[in-house]
Amino acid sequence: MRNLVRAVALFTSLAVPAGALAHAFLDRAVPAVGSKVHGQPTEVRLRFSQPLEPAFSAVRVLDAGGKQVDRKDKRLDPADASVLRVSLPPLAPGVYRVVWRVLSADTHVTEGDYSFEVAP
């Protein structure tokens, strides 16, 4: 009986694709995590490991005081549903925090944040 249970467990683990159990994790960011940007970034672009659900995915850019400074026009890239973008106005020199919460196509929510600096 024990061998039957092991066989069923092994078969089940092999039958379920690895991607079906994964979440959408942040893969790349522009501006990059912890980077110092010289010049004006025009947008924040976040690439995730899986396609996202646009209605349930959000990104905000906050200044050092916690005020939202992006243009509030978050959208998925039309050519790649794993890329979330938001436009930026001209930013004063300083540190900015990017906060994101996304729902992947597999219905898992992930969230996080990171900072970047705009240099004078």
N, C-alpha and C positions, 0 to 999 in steps of 0.2 A: 504494500500500500504506500509506503514511504517513497518508493521509487516512482510510483505513479504521480504522486504529488510533485515531486521534483521535475518530472518530465513535463507536466502541465505548466509549472512555473517557468521552466526554460522555454517552452514553446510560446507562452504568452509574452515573455520578454522579447523574444525574437520577432514575434508577429506584429508588435506595436512599433511603428517607425519612431526613431529617436526624436525627430522633429515634432512629432505630435505631442510630446510631453514638455517641450521647451517653452521658454518665455521670450518675449522680445527684449533683449538686452541692448544697451547702448554700445554700438560698435565703433563709431567715429563721430567726432563733433568738429564743426567749424563755426567760430573760433575753437581751437583745440582746448581740451581740459587743462587748466592751469597755465594757459599761454599768455604771453604779453603781445598785444596786437599794436603794430605801428601803423597809423592811418585809421580810417573809419571803416569798420565792418558794416556792410549793408544788410546783412541778415545773419541769423543763427540757423545752421543746418545740422540736424541730428540724424544719423543713419543707425537703424536698429537691425538686429539679427533676423527679424521676421517682418512681414507686411503688417501694417497697422490698420485699425478701424478708425477712420477720420472723425466720426461724431463723438468718439469717446477718448480721444487723444489730445493732449494739450501741452503747450510749452509757454513759459513766461520768462522774460528777462527783467531782472530787478536791479536797481542801483544799490549803493551801499546803505541807503536809508530804508530799503525794502519797497520802494515805489516801483510799480511796473512801468518800464520804459520802452517796451517793444510797441509795434504798431497794431497789435491785437488782431493780426490777420493770419493766424496759424493755418497751415494747409499741408497736405501731402504733396510731394513732388508728383506731377502727372505722369512722369516716366518711370517712377519707382515708388511703390506704396510703402516701402520701408524707410523713406526719408521724410522727416517732418521739418518744416521750415517756418520761420517767422521773420518779418522785415524789421529793420531797426532804423530809427531816425539818427541823425548825427549825435554821437555820444561824447560827453565831456570826458577828459582823462579820469580814470579811476577804475575801481574793481566792480565787476558786474557778476551777478549770479544767475545762472540758467536753471530753471526748475521745470521738470517734465514729469508727466504721468501719461502712460500710454496703455491702450488695450490692443493686444495683438490679435491677429486673425484667429488664433486658437483660443481666444477668450480669456487669456491670462493678463492681469494688470501688473505692470512694473512702474516704478517711479524712482526718481533720483534728482540730483542736482550737481552742479559744478560751477567753478568760477573762472573768469578770465579777466585780464586787465587791458584797458585801453591806455596806451602810453601817450604822453604829450608829444 
